Amino acid sequence: MLVAERLTPLTNGTSSRGASACIFTVDVEDWFHILDLRTAPDLASWDALPSRVETNFLRMLDLLEEAGARATCFFLGWVARRFPGLVRAAAARGHELASHSYAHRLVYLMTPEEFYRDALQARHVIEDAAGLPVAGYRAPGFSLTERTPWFFEKLAEAGYLYDSSLFPARRNHGGLADAPLGPFRIKTAAGELIEFPISVIPVCGTRLCLFGGGYLRLFPLPLITHMADRVLASGRPLILYVHPREIDSAQPRLPMPPARRFRCYVKLGDTERKLRALLDRHRFVSFLAWMEHAGLTPAVTS
Ligand SMILES: [Zn+2]
């Protein structure tokens, strides 16, 4: 398996020092950044499309502020280049800046060199927008798979210190079904990284994630909070992930097959209520703040 021989688990270094165990993450992209879809517009046409990310992301920052929460904002490099003011707004409101690649391409469809260049470009654009260092990365579609054994090394080479791209369950765009559930360190020839797998819960021999995307929108809140408590009781941090478009029920719809359409657009009008309830129930922080509290702060240099 991809990571087994190179990892060191981070045992509950976390809550024992009184840190909040909940991490809020936003993948900052627009309504048309839908992966693996023939009808999705390509990079060359993005600049000409009507954007909704500014309005939606600023609304999300308001939600976080009302709750006194801090988040890690994984900016798409393209968004940071087109709307540098959004990067600065996130930083000014106390959130961590991180990278969601530049062009939103699935990792396993790139060569190692293409991946490296995209990850490096994204880091530079985001850092230039705010004048602050970027330490974290999240791959589009959590597309770290058995097909990308070079992933961590290339990421370290591109100057990143931690990652949250591993989806430790089966999934359309990636996933490693037998990967560790909790955070771990991983050594590569280019340096060491900390990996934060997305939060999943083992249920009847399968692993379920209810803490982001279509899962968060589809499942009822009582089930989500019950599962969140189970993650926290296991000593792992709870990692929530959302996109600005998920609080925008009026966004344009891209043509797609019915099953995909359901997953993409189900219950958009309900996301804000669920986020408010979760923000009210838990104290959310960024990855960097979590690491700081756990004594794990990577040495950020830029
Ligand atoms: Zn994305």
py3Dmol code that shows the C-alpha trace and the ligand (Angstrom):
import py3Dmol

protein = """\
ATOM      1  CA  MET A   1       0.000   0.000   0.000  1.00  0.00           C
ATOM      2  CA  LEU A   2       1.154   3.456  -0.863  1.00  0.00           C
ATOM      3  CA  VAL A   3       2.175   4.857   2.486  1.00  0.00           C
ATOM      4  CA  ALA A   4       2.493   1.950   4.939  1.00  0.00           C
ATOM      5  CA  GLU A   5       6.240   1.663   5.147  1.00  0.00           C
ATOM      6  CA  ARG A   6       6.992   5.375   5.315  1.00  0.00           C
ATOM      7  CA  LEU A   7       4.601   6.673   7.937  1.00  0.00           C
ATOM      8  CA  THR A   8       4.635   7.391  11.639  1.00  0.00           C
ATOM      9  CA  PRO A   9       1.180   7.756  13.199  1.00  0.00           C
ATOM     10  CA  LEU A  10       0.550  10.865  15.248  1.00  0.00           C
ATOM     11  CA  THR A  11      -1.122   9.404  18.298  1.00  0.00           C
ATOM     12  CA  ASN A  12      -3.586  11.616  20.097  1.00  0.00           C
ATOM     13  CA  GLY A  13      -1.004  14.345  20.467  1.00  0.00           C
ATOM     14  CA  THR A  14      -3.921  16.524  19.996  1.00  0.00           C
ATOM     15  CA  SER A  15      -6.631  16.749  22.538  1.00  0.00           C
ATOM     16  CA  SER A  16      -4.264  15.897  25.377  1.00  0.00           C
ATOM     17  CA  ARG A  17      -2.916  19.459  25.206  1.00  0.00           C
ATOM     18  CA  GLY A  18      -6.360  20.995  25.218  1.00  0.00           C
ATOM     19  CA  ALA A  19      -6.497  21.831  21.522  1.00  0.00           C
ATOM     20  CA  SER A  20      -9.790  21.979  19.713  1.00  0.00           C
ATOM     21  CA  ALA A  21     -10.142  18.723  17.826  1.00  0.00           C
ATOM     22  CA  CYS A  22     -12.246  20.172  14.998  1.00  0.00           C
ATOM     23  CA  ILE A  23     -10.746  21.547  11.811  1.00  0.00           C
ATOM     24  CA  PHE A  24     -12.860  23.553   9.346  1.00  0.00           C
ATOM     25  CA  THR A  25     -11.647  23.563   5.743  1.00  0.00           C
ATOM     26  CA  VAL A  26     -12.932  25.374   2.659  1.00  0.00           C
ATOM     27  CA  ASP A  27     -11.889  24.402  -0.868  1.00  0.00           C
ATOM     28  CA  VAL A  28     -12.120  27.840  -2.495  1.00  0.00           C
ATOM     29  CA  GLU A  29     -13.287  27.290  -6.072  1.00  0.00           C
ATOM     30  CA  ASP A  30     -16.180  28.387  -8.299  1.00  0.00           C
ATOM     31  CA  TRP A  31     -19.466  26.785  -9.361  1.00  0.00           C
ATOM     32  CA  PHE A  32     -17.991  25.431 -12.611  1.00  0.00           C
ATOM     33  CA  HIS A  33     -15.045  23.595 -11.028  1.00  0.00           C
ATOM     34  CA  ILE A  34     -16.684  20.202 -11.286  1.00  0.00           C
ATOM     35  CA  LEU A  35     -14.264  17.330 -11.898  1.00  0.00           C
ATOM     36  CA  ASP A  36     -14.402  14.509 -14.358  1.00  0.00           C
ATOM     37  CA  LEU A  37     -17.314  15.898 -16.343  1.00  0.00           C
ATOM     38  CA  ARG A  38     -17.305  16.237 -20.131  1.00  0.00           C
ATOM     39  CA  THR A  39     -19.524  19.324 -20.069  1.00  0.00           C
ATOM     40  CA  ALA A  40     -17.431  21.206 -17.480  1.00  0.00           C
ATOM     41  CA  PRO A  41     -15.692  24.251 -19.005  1.00  0.00           C
ATOM     42  CA  ASP A  42     -11.911  24.040 -19.389  1.00  0.00           C
ATOM     43  CA  LEU A  43      -9.259  26.349 -17.957  1.00  0.00           C
ATOM     44  CA  ALA A  44      -9.083  28.508 -21.098  1.00  0.00           C
ATOM     45  CA  SER A  45     -12.738  29.563 -20.710  1.00  0.00           C
ATOM     46  CA  TRP A  46     -12.862  30.125 -16.924  1.00  0.00           C
ATOM     47  CA  ASP A  47     -11.926  33.828 -17.085  1.00  0.00           C
ATOM     48  CA  ALA A  48     -14.945  34.558 -19.307  1.00  0.00           C
ATOM     49  CA  LEU A  49     -17.528  32.826 -17.090  1.00  0.00           C
ATOM     50  CA  PRO A  50     -19.706  34.706 -14.611  1.00  0.00           C
ATOM     51  CA  SER A  51     -18.063  34.047 -11.261  1.00  0.00           C
ATOM     52  CA  ARG A  52     -19.888  33.462  -7.987  1.00  0.00           C
ATOM     53  CA  VAL A  53     -16.951  32.566  -5.767  1.00  0.00           C
ATOM     54  CA  GLU A  54     -16.458  36.098  -4.420  1.00  0.00           C
ATOM     55  CA  THR A  55     -19.994  36.448  -3.081  1.00  0.00           C
ATOM     56  CA  ASN A  56     -20.176  32.886  -1.794  1.00  0.00           C
ATOM     57  CA  PHE A  57     -16.775  32.850  -0.131  1.00  0.00           C
ATOM     58  CA  LEU A  58     -17.345  36.203   1.605  1.00  0.00           C
ATOM     59  CA  ARG A  59     -20.668  34.847   2.908  1.00  0.00           C
ATOM     60  CA  MET A  60     -18.832  31.814   4.219  1.00  0.00           C
ATOM     61  CA  LEU A  61     -16.297  34.045   5.965  1.00  0.00           C
ATOM     62  CA  ASP A  62     -19.229  35.850   7.618  1.00  0.00           C
ATOM     63  CA  LEU A  63     -20.630  32.518   8.824  1.00  0.00           C
ATOM     64  CA  LEU A  64     -17.271  31.596  10.327  1.00  0.00           C
ATOM     65  CA  GLU A  65     -16.883  35.001  11.944  1.00  0.00           C
ATOM     66  CA  GLU A  66     -20.331  34.855  13.533  1.00  0.00           C
ATOM     67  CA  ALA A  67     -19.318  31.562  15.125  1.00  0.00           C
ATOM     68  CA  GLY A  68     -15.858  32.782  16.151  1.00  0.00           C
ATOM     69  CA  ALA A  69     -14.361  29.949  14.099  1.00  0.00           C
ATOM     70  CA  ARG A  70     -11.142  29.846  12.083  1.00  0.00           C
ATOM     71  CA  ALA A  71     -10.621  27.762   8.967  1.00  0.00           C
ATOM     72  CA  THR A  72      -7.985  26.566   6.558  1.00  0.00           C
ATOM     73  CA  CYS A  73      -8.852  28.005   3.146  1.00  0.00           C
ATOM     74  CA  PHE A  74      -7.496  25.811   0.346  1.00  0.00           C
ATOM     75  CA  PHE A  75      -7.465  28.317  -2.538  1.00  0.00           C
ATOM     76  CA  LEU A  76      -7.441  27.210  -6.113  1.00  0.00           C
ATOM     77  CA  GLY A  77      -4.432  29.036  -7.613  1.00  0.00           C
ATOM     78  CA  TRP A  78      -6.649  30.271 -10.438  1.00  0.00           C
ATOM     79  CA  VAL A  79      -9.042  31.848  -7.902  1.00  0.00           C
ATOM     80  CA  ALA A  80      -6.123  33.477  -6.054  1.00  0.00           C
ATOM     81  CA  ARG A  81      -4.818  34.964  -9.321  1.00  0.00           C
ATOM     82  CA  ARG A  82      -8.233  36.238 -10.452  1.00  0.00           C
ATOM     83  CA  PHE A  83      -9.430  37.401  -7.016  1.00  0.00           C
ATOM     84  CA  PRO A  84      -6.343  38.185  -4.886  1.00  0.00           C
ATOM     85  CA  GLY A  85      -8.601  40.301  -2.655  1.00  0.00           C
ATOM     86  CA  LEU A  86     -10.309  37.100  -1.470  1.00  0.00           C
ATOM     87  CA  VAL A  87      -6.975  35.676  -0.328  1.00  0.00           C
ATOM     88  CA  ARG A  88      -6.240  38.878   1.559  1.00  0.00           C
ATOM     89  CA  ALA A  89      -9.753  38.931   3.061  1.00  0.00           C
ATOM     90  CA  ALA A  90      -9.314  35.395   4.399  1.00  0.00           C
ATOM     91  CA  ALA A  91      -5.935  36.248   5.907  1.00  0.00           C
ATOM     92  CA  ALA A  92      -7.219  39.518   7.401  1.00  0.00           C
ATOM     93  CA  ARG A  93     -10.008  37.616   9.131  1.00  0.00           C
ATOM     94  CA  GLY A  94      -7.579  35.210  10.775  1.00  0.00           C
ATOM     95  CA  HIS A  95      -7.875  32.181   8.501  1.00  0.00           C
ATOM     96  CA  GLU A  96      -5.039  30.020   7.232  1.00  0.00           C
ATOM     97  CA  LEU A  97      -4.129  30.200   3.538  1.00  0.00           C
ATOM     98  CA  ALA A  98      -3.448  26.903   1.796  1.00  0.00           C
ATOM     99  CA  SER A  99      -3.451  25.497  -1.728  1.00  0.00           C
ATOM    100  CA  HIS A 100      -5.971  23.479  -3.735  1.00  0.00           C
ATOM    101  CA  SER A 101      -3.692  23.228  -6.832  1.00  0.00           C
ATOM    102  CA  TYR A 102      -3.612  25.818  -9.614  1.00  0.00           C
ATOM    103  CA  ALA A 103      -5.768  24.389 -12.395  1.00  0.00           C
ATOM    104  CA  HIS A 104      -7.963  21.872 -10.525  1.00  0.00           C
ATOM    105  CA  ARG A 105      -6.716  18.795 -12.353  1.00  0.00           C
ATOM    106  CA  LEU A 106      -6.977  15.271 -10.951  1.00  0.00           C
ATOM    107  CA  VAL A 107      -3.558  14.242  -9.615  1.00  0.00           C
ATOM    108  CA  TYR A 108      -3.608  10.819 -11.276  1.00  0.00           C
ATOM    109  CA  LEU A 109      -4.108  12.395 -14.698  1.00  0.00           C
ATOM    110  CA  MET A 110      -0.884  14.400 -14.403  1.00  0.00           C
ATOM    111  CA  THR A 111       2.725  13.326 -14.743  1.00  0.00           C
ATOM    112  CA  PRO A 112       4.851  13.825 -11.603  1.00  0.00           C
ATOM    113  CA  GLU A 113       6.478  16.845 -13.283  1.00  0.00           C
ATOM    114  CA  GLU A 114       3.128  18.401 -14.267  1.00  0.00           C
ATOM    115  CA  PHE A 115       1.864  17.894 -10.730  1.00  0.00           C
ATOM    116  CA  TYR A 116       4.987  19.506  -9.269  1.00  0.00           C
ATOM    117  CA  ARG A 117       4.716  22.566 -11.546  1.00  0.00           C
ATOM    118  CA  ASP A 118       0.986  23.016 -10.821  1.00  0.00           C
ATOM    119  CA  ALA A 119       1.479  22.704  -7.041  1.00  0.00           C
ATOM    120  CA  LEU A 120       4.432  25.122  -7.083  1.00  0.00           C
ATOM    121  CA  GLN A 121       2.563  27.679  -9.227  1.00  0.00           C
ATOM    122  CA  ALA A 122      -0.440  27.557  -6.896  1.00  0.00           C
ATOM    123  CA  ARG A 123       1.722  28.093  -3.810  1.00  0.00           C
ATOM    124  CA  HIS A 124       3.471  31.089  -5.368  1.00  0.00           C
ATOM    125  CA  VAL A 125       0.254  32.762  -6.571  1.00  0.00           C
ATOM    126  CA  ILE A 126      -1.441  32.404  -3.170  1.00  0.00           C
ATOM    127  CA  GLU A 127       1.644  33.554  -1.263  1.00  0.00           C
ATOM    128  CA  ASP A 128       2.066  36.548  -3.575  1.00  0.00           C
ATOM    129  CA  ALA A 129      -1.568  37.578  -3.126  1.00  0.00           C
ATOM    130  CA  ALA A 130      -1.283  37.924   0.654  1.00  0.00           C
ATOM    131  CA  GLY A 131       2.452  38.084   1.356  1.00  0.00           C
ATOM    132  CA  LEU A 132       2.108  35.083   3.663  1.00  0.00           C
ATOM    133  CA  PRO A 133       3.577  31.570   3.507  1.00  0.00           C
ATOM    134  CA  VAL A 134       1.489  28.577   2.459  1.00  0.00           C
ATOM    135  CA  ALA A 135       2.186  25.229   4.120  1.00  0.00           C
ATOM    136  CA  GLY A 136      -0.807  23.048   3.263  1.00  0.00           C
ATOM    137  CA  TYR A 137      -2.157  21.331   0.156  1.00  0.00           C
ATOM    138  CA  ARG A 138      -5.348  19.533  -0.814  1.00  0.00           C
ATOM    139  CA  ALA A 139      -5.693  17.737  -4.135  1.00  0.00           C
ATOM    140  CA  PRO A 140      -8.767  18.277  -6.325  1.00  0.00           C
ATOM    141  CA  GLY A 141     -11.187  15.402  -5.770  1.00  0.00           C
ATOM    142  CA  PHE A 142      -8.886  13.917  -3.080  1.00  0.00           C
ATOM    143  CA  SER A 143      -7.271  12.277  -6.118  1.00  0.00           C
ATOM    144  CA  LEU A 144      -4.337  10.710  -4.307  1.00  0.00           C
ATOM    145  CA  THR A 145      -4.442   7.023  -5.277  1.00  0.00           C
ATOM    146  CA  GLU A 146      -2.291   3.926  -5.759  1.00  0.00           C
ATOM    147  CA  ARG A 147      -1.544   5.404  -9.207  1.00  0.00           C
ATOM    148  CA  THR A 148       0.351   8.375  -7.690  1.00  0.00           C
ATOM    149  CA  PRO A 149       3.167   6.842  -5.567  1.00  0.00           C
ATOM    150  CA  TRP A 150       5.256   9.990  -6.210  1.00  0.00           C
ATOM    151  CA  PHE A 151       2.620  12.300  -4.717  1.00  0.00           C
ATOM    152  CA  PHE A 152       4.186  13.081  -1.317  1.00  0.00           C
ATOM    153  CA  GLU A 153       7.711  13.482  -2.638  1.00  0.00           C
ATOM    154  CA  LYS A 154       6.635  15.920  -5.355  1.00  0.00           C
ATOM    155  CA  LEU A 155       4.546  17.859  -2.836  1.00  0.00           C
ATOM    156  CA  ALA A 156       7.509  18.191  -0.458  1.00  0.00           C
ATOM    157  CA  GLU A 157       9.672  19.244  -3.412  1.00  0.00           C
ATOM    158  CA  ALA A 158       7.123  21.985  -4.207  1.00  0.00           C
ATOM    159  CA  GLY A 159       7.639  23.371  -0.693  1.00  0.00           C
ATOM    160  CA  TYR A 160       4.581  22.059   1.158  1.00  0.00           C
ATOM    161  CA  LEU A 161       4.758  20.883   4.759  1.00  0.00           C
ATOM    162  CA  TYR A 162       1.444  19.133   5.218  1.00  0.00           C
ATOM    163  CA  ASP A 163      -1.349  17.673   3.142  1.00  0.00           C
ATOM    164  CA  SER A 164      -5.012  16.760   3.473  1.00  0.00           C
ATOM    165  CA  SER A 165      -5.697  14.909   0.215  1.00  0.00           C
ATOM    166  CA  LEU A 166      -5.983  11.369   1.473  1.00  0.00           C
ATOM    167  CA  PHE A 167      -9.522  10.002   1.471  1.00  0.00           C
ATOM    168  CA  PRO A 168      -9.179   6.756   3.470  1.00  0.00           C
ATOM    169  CA  ALA A 169     -12.192   5.064   1.886  1.00  0.00           C
ATOM    170  CA  ARG A 170     -13.499   4.152  -1.554  1.00  0.00           C
ATOM    171  CA  ARG A 171     -14.351   7.146  -3.695  1.00  0.00           C
ATOM    172  CA  ASN A 172     -14.905   8.180  -7.308  1.00  0.00           C
ATOM    173  CA  HIS A 173     -11.836  10.350  -7.808  1.00  0.00           C
ATOM    174  CA  GLY A 174      -9.403   8.548  -5.604  1.00  0.00           C
ATOM    175  CA  GLY A 175      -9.342   7.166  -2.133  1.00  0.00           C
ATOM    176  CA  LEU A 176      -7.154   4.591  -0.461  1.00  0.00           C
ATOM    177  CA  ALA A 177      -9.568   2.212   1.214  1.00  0.00           C
ATOM    178  CA  ASP A 178      -7.047   0.744   3.676  1.00  0.00           C
ATOM    179  CA  ALA A 179      -5.102   3.904   4.561  1.00  0.00           C
ATOM    180  CA  PRO A 180      -4.682   4.992   8.203  1.00  0.00           C
ATOM    181  CA  LEU A 181      -7.612   6.933   9.659  1.00  0.00           C
ATOM    182  CA  GLY A 182      -5.628   9.389  11.785  1.00  0.00           C
ATOM    183  CA  PRO A 183      -2.891  11.928  10.963  1.00  0.00           C
ATOM    184  CA  PHE A 184       0.627  10.671  10.357  1.00  0.00           C
ATOM    185  CA  ARG A 185       4.091  11.830   9.346  1.00  0.00           C
ATOM    186  CA  ILE A 186       5.508  10.636   6.093  1.00  0.00           C
ATOM    187  CA  LYS A 187       9.171  10.750   5.053  1.00  0.00           C
ATOM    188  CA  THR A 188      10.133  11.385   1.441  1.00  0.00           C
ATOM    189  CA  ALA A 189      13.435  11.954  -0.352  1.00  0.00           C
ATOM    190  CA  ALA A 190      12.497  15.651  -0.575  1.00  0.00           C
ATOM    191  CA  GLY A 191      11.536  16.073   3.085  1.00  0.00           C
ATOM    192  CA  GLU A 192       8.923  15.133   5.644  1.00  0.00           C
ATOM    193  CA  LEU A 193       5.205  15.928   5.470  1.00  0.00           C
ATOM    194  CA  ILE A 194       2.294  15.572   7.863  1.00  0.00           C
ATOM    195  CA  GLU A 195      -0.789  13.969   6.321  1.00  0.00           C
ATOM    196  CA  PHE A 196      -4.325  14.559   7.598  1.00  0.00           C
ATOM    197  CA  PRO A 197      -6.682  11.960   6.107  1.00  0.00           C
ATOM    198  CA  ILE A 198     -10.283  13.120   5.737  1.00  0.00           C
ATOM    199  CA  SER A 199     -12.438  11.979   8.674  1.00  0.00           C
ATOM    200  CA  VAL A 200     -14.254   8.701   8.072  1.00  0.00           C
ATOM    201  CA  ILE A 201     -16.062   6.265  10.357  1.00  0.00           C
ATOM    202  CA  PRO A 202     -15.876   2.480   9.976  1.00  0.00           C
ATOM    203  CA  VAL A 203     -19.449   1.132   9.784  1.00  0.00           C
ATOM    204  CA  CYS A 204     -20.214  -2.536   9.063  1.00  0.00           C
ATOM    205  CA  GLY A 205     -16.979  -3.190   7.195  1.00  0.00           C
ATOM    206  CA  THR A 206     -17.080  -0.004   5.147  1.00  0.00           C
ATOM    207  CA  ARG A 207     -15.809   3.518   5.802  1.00  0.00           C
ATOM    208  CA  LEU A 208     -18.276   6.407   5.706  1.00  0.00           C
ATOM    209  CA  CYS A 209     -17.576  10.119   5.442  1.00  0.00           C
ATOM    210  CA  LEU A 210     -20.405  12.458   6.366  1.00  0.00           C
ATOM    211  CA  PHE A 211     -18.317  15.562   6.881  1.00  0.00           C
ATOM    212  CA  GLY A 212     -18.201  17.253   3.507  1.00  0.00           C
ATOM    213  CA  GLY A 213     -19.514  17.589  -0.035  1.00  0.00           C
ATOM    214  CA  GLY A 214     -22.600  15.641  -1.026  1.00  0.00           C
ATOM    215  CA  TYR A 215     -22.380  13.492   2.116  1.00  0.00           C
ATOM    216  CA  LEU A 216     -22.807  16.473   4.404  1.00  0.00           C
ATOM    217  CA  ARG A 217     -25.713  17.785   2.327  1.00  0.00           C
ATOM    218  CA  LEU A 218     -27.527  14.470   1.941  1.00  0.00           C
ATOM    219  CA  PHE A 219     -27.398  12.944   5.423  1.00  0.00           C
ATOM    220  CA  PRO A 220     -29.533  14.270   8.310  1.00  0.00           C
ATOM    221  CA  LEU A 221     -27.868  16.474  10.895  1.00  0.00           C
ATOM    222  CA  PRO A 222     -28.470  14.141  13.904  1.00  0.00           C
ATOM    223  CA  LEU A 223     -26.590  11.353  12.101  1.00  0.00           C
ATOM    224  CA  ILE A 224     -23.757  13.719  11.168  1.00  0.00           C
ATOM    225  CA  THR A 225     -23.362  14.956  14.753  1.00  0.00           C
ATOM    226  CA  HIS A 226     -23.499  11.379  16.086  1.00  0.00           C
ATOM    227  CA  MET A 227     -20.736  10.350  13.680  1.00  0.00           C
ATOM    228  CA  ALA A 228     -18.742  13.493  14.503  1.00  0.00           C
ATOM    229  CA  ASP A 229     -18.828  12.481  18.161  1.00  0.00           C
ATOM    230  CA  ARG A 230     -17.552   9.027  17.204  1.00  0.00           C
ATOM    231  CA  VAL A 231     -14.584  10.529  15.326  1.00  0.00           C
ATOM    232  CA  LEU A 232     -13.726  12.733  18.290  1.00  0.00           C
ATOM    233  CA  ALA A 233     -14.148   9.870  20.771  1.00  0.00           C
ATOM    234  CA  SER A 234     -11.588   7.882  18.780  1.00  0.00           C
ATOM    235  CA  GLY A 235      -8.990  10.610  19.453  1.00  0.00           C
ATOM    236  CA  ARG A 236      -8.814  11.764  15.848  1.00  0.00           C
ATOM    237  CA  PRO A 237      -9.454  15.377  14.783  1.00  0.00           C
ATOM    238  CA  LEU A 238     -12.761  15.994  13.009  1.00  0.00           C
ATOM    239  CA  ILE A 239     -12.044  17.447   9.574  1.00  0.00           C
ATOM    240  CA  LEU A 240     -14.949  19.194   7.848  1.00  0.00           C
ATOM    241  CA  TYR A 241     -14.694  20.240   4.174  1.00  0.00           C
ATOM    242  CA  VAL A 242     -16.998  22.532   2.216  1.00  0.00           C
ATOM    243  CA  HIS A 243     -17.014  24.552  -1.000  1.00  0.00           C
ATOM    244  CA  PRO A 244     -18.331  28.132  -1.300  1.00  0.00           C
ATOM    245  CA  ARG A 245     -20.809  26.966  -3.989  1.00  0.00           C
ATOM    246  CA  GLU A 246     -22.483  24.657  -1.466  1.00  0.00           C
ATOM    247  CA  ILE A 247     -24.238  27.576   0.214  1.00  0.00           C
ATOM    248  CA  ASP A 248     -25.441  28.904  -3.167  1.00  0.00           C
ATOM    249  CA  SER A 249     -28.686  27.220  -4.182  1.00  0.00           C
ATOM    250  CA  ALA A 250     -29.109  29.680  -7.093  1.00  0.00           C
ATOM    251  CA  GLN A 251     -25.874  28.667  -8.842  1.00  0.00           C
ATOM    252  CA  PRO A 252     -26.090  27.689 -12.544  1.00  0.00           C
ATOM    253  CA  ARG A 253     -26.287  23.926 -13.145  1.00  0.00           C
ATOM    254  CA  LEU A 254     -23.919  22.176 -15.544  1.00  0.00           C
ATOM    255  CA  PRO A 255     -25.485  19.496 -17.743  1.00  0.00           C
ATOM    256  CA  MET A 256     -24.706  16.020 -16.363  1.00  0.00           C
ATOM    257  CA  PRO A 257     -26.250  12.569 -15.945  1.00  0.00           C
ATOM    258  CA  PRO A 258     -29.076  12.348 -13.343  1.00  0.00           C
ATOM    259  CA  ALA A 259     -27.094  10.423 -10.688  1.00  0.00           C
ATOM    260  CA  ARG A 260     -24.211  12.874 -10.879  1.00  0.00           C
ATOM    261  CA  ARG A 261     -26.603  15.820 -10.870  1.00  0.00           C
ATOM    262  CA  PHE A 262     -28.131  14.495  -7.666  1.00  0.00           C
ATOM    263  CA  ARG A 263     -24.733  14.201  -5.966  1.00  0.00           C
ATOM    264  CA  CYS A 264     -23.630  17.648  -7.117  1.00  0.00           C
ATOM    265  CA  TYR A 265     -26.706  19.653  -6.311  1.00  0.00           C
ATOM    266  CA  VAL A 266     -28.694  17.758  -3.660  1.00  0.00           C
ATOM    267  CA  LYS A 267     -30.022  19.905  -0.804  1.00  0.00           C
ATOM    268  CA  LEU A 268     -27.875  22.978  -1.466  1.00  0.00           C
ATOM    269  CA  GLY A 269     -30.434  25.081   0.380  1.00  0.00           C
ATOM    270  CA  ASP A 270     -29.814  23.138   3.598  1.00  0.00           C
ATOM    271  CA  THR A 271     -26.018  23.377   3.836  1.00  0.00           C
ATOM    272  CA  GLU A 272     -25.913  26.699   5.643  1.00  0.00           C
ATOM    273  CA  ARG A 273     -28.245  25.471   8.400  1.00  0.00           C
ATOM    274  CA  LYS A 274     -26.085  22.391   8.943  1.00  0.00           C
ATOM    275  CA  LEU A 275     -22.878  24.407   8.975  1.00  0.00           C
ATOM    276  CA  ARG A 276     -24.343  26.836  11.508  1.00  0.00           C
ATOM    277  CA  ALA A 277     -25.398  23.928  13.740  1.00  0.00           C
ATOM    278  CA  LEU A 278     -21.944  22.316  13.575  1.00  0.00           C
ATOM    279  CA  LEU A 279     -20.190  25.650  14.150  1.00  0.00           C
ATOM    280  CA  ASP A 280     -22.433  26.187  17.150  1.00  0.00           C
ATOM    281  CA  ARG A 281     -21.718  22.708  18.540  1.00  0.00           C
ATOM    282  CA  HIS A 282     -17.931  22.582  18.136  1.00  0.00           C
ATOM    283  CA  ARG A 283     -15.029  25.009  18.211  1.00  0.00           C
ATOM    284  CA  PHE A 284     -13.356  24.866  14.818  1.00  0.00           C
ATOM    285  CA  VAL A 285      -9.765  25.905  14.086  1.00  0.00           C
ATOM    286  CA  SER A 286      -7.362  25.742  11.128  1.00  0.00           C
ATOM    287  CA  PHE A 287      -4.851  22.952  10.493  1.00  0.00           C
ATOM    288  CA  LEU A 288      -1.959  25.223  11.490  1.00  0.00           C
ATOM    289  CA  ALA A 289      -3.653  26.194  14.761  1.00  0.00           C
ATOM    290  CA  TRP A 290      -4.376  22.522  15.478  1.00  0.00           C
ATOM    291  CA  MET A 291      -0.729  21.618  14.855  1.00  0.00           C
ATOM    292  CA  GLU A 292       0.474  24.494  17.002  1.00  0.00           C
ATOM    293  CA  HIS A 293      -1.658  23.332  19.927  1.00  0.00           C
ATOM    294  CA  ALA A 294      -0.441  19.788  19.450  1.00  0.00           C
ATOM    295  CA  GLY A 295       3.193  20.924  19.364  1.00  0.00           C
ATOM    296  CA  LEU A 296       3.503  19.844  15.747  1.00  0.00           C
ATOM    297  CA  THR A 297       3.891  23.165  13.956  1.00  0.00           C
ATOM    298  CA  PRO A 298       5.910  22.578  10.824  1.00  0.00           C
ATOM    299  CA  ALA A 299       8.705  25.082  10.264  1.00  0.00           C
ATOM    300  CA  VAL A 300       7.012  27.447   7.814  1.00  0.00           C
ATOM    301  CA  THR A 301       9.459  29.311   5.662  1.00  0.00           C
ATOM    302  CA  SER A 302       8.851  31.161   2.447  1.00  0.00           C
TER     303      SER A 302
END
"""
ligand_1 = """\
1
ZN
Zn -11.909 21.125 -5.752
"""
view = py3Dmol.view(width=600, height=400)
view.addModel(protein, "pdb")
view.setStyle({"model": 0}, {"cartoon": {"style": "trace"}})
view.addModel(ligand_1, "xyz")
view.setStyle({"model": 1}, {"stick": {}})
view.zoomTo()
view.show()
